[in-house]
């Protein structure tokens, strides 16, 4: 058996193990590092244990502007247990992050509002011993009480940005943020003022690079003029392809990298949720229009496409989802989240999955023929995307 086939067989087995409780019909339940029979997986020990030892080590690198990162990053939004439901433990989240470092991941993504504050704290503790080996990305842009974490509305005033960054540095246990995003455009603050404040932070060494998340296209141009952007971070996956029309061409024109959040469609394109899935109380996915029972039934055509190609390519649906995104442009980097070691290792295994020219064309043609039903996020969240900042 070839080395690549051995790796893929391991990853397919790990993915099946991790997905088992969800396939049974319940998503969002406490995702502990245990098998259905209650045994811990080999990867639950510090450093990843035997599972990580048998998994692929991520070697490929990509560039976001002038910033070099691993071809797959790790999104840490779900680690506080407030988005998809409770997680196994804080200690397990730290172990997963450190396993990711051991397996070659260098890009770690968080935000002030994830938790709020707790995701940054988890990431800071996990990465402190290996700080110089990794790229830390986080985001500002909301009113967040630095002690209680109570969240208010948008706030990208320069003074608030500086205050937010000081809090981030403390929680992340570091002296600099490698990639700082404006989380959402503030319709009350000119982007020139935001870019100017970040430029000052770059000059002082507290920030190295910066980016925008879900901005309007003219706002991208204006921000880039004041301080060159390293990355745009928007939702991009097989069910949400909005960036293809304007944002990706603009990134290519300006030399800006692109980071995909929710690259696995909140787990949908891994094949582990379906119209019969019952989301746990508080699980964000229950409010996503694409996941109403009627819409999800129609959207299952995407999962079927992935499963068919998975047999053909010897890969999991999730790996194919990530590989398709990477195949669009060499400067696109997905940041799937993971609260189980097996999910992390499966995502890293995407490095072994590629599309030949004809395969990419055939897969995309089949994908284009599927009509996606429902919006990608709830209406109040969607209203905050694609916003153009006011003029000075």
Secondary structure, 3 states (H helix, E strand, C coil): CCHHHHHHHHHHHHHHHHHHHHHCCEECCCECCECCCCCECHHHCHHHHHHHHHCCCCCCEEEECCEEEECECEECHHHHCCCCCCECCHHHHHHHHHHHHHCCCCEEECCCCCCCCHHHHHHHHHHHHHHHHCEEEEEECEEECCCCCCEEEECCCHHHHHHHHHHHHHHHCCCCEEEEEECCCCCCCCHHHHHHHHHHHHHHCCEEEEEEECECHHHHHHHHHHCCCCEEEEECECCECHHHCCHHHHHHHHCCEEEEECCCHHHHHHCCCCCCCEECCCCHHHHCHHHCHHHHHHHHHHHHHHHHHHHHHCCCHHHHHHHHHHHHCCCEEECCECCCHHHHHHHHHHHHCCCCHHHHHHHHHHHHCCCCCCCCCCHHHHCCCCECCCCC
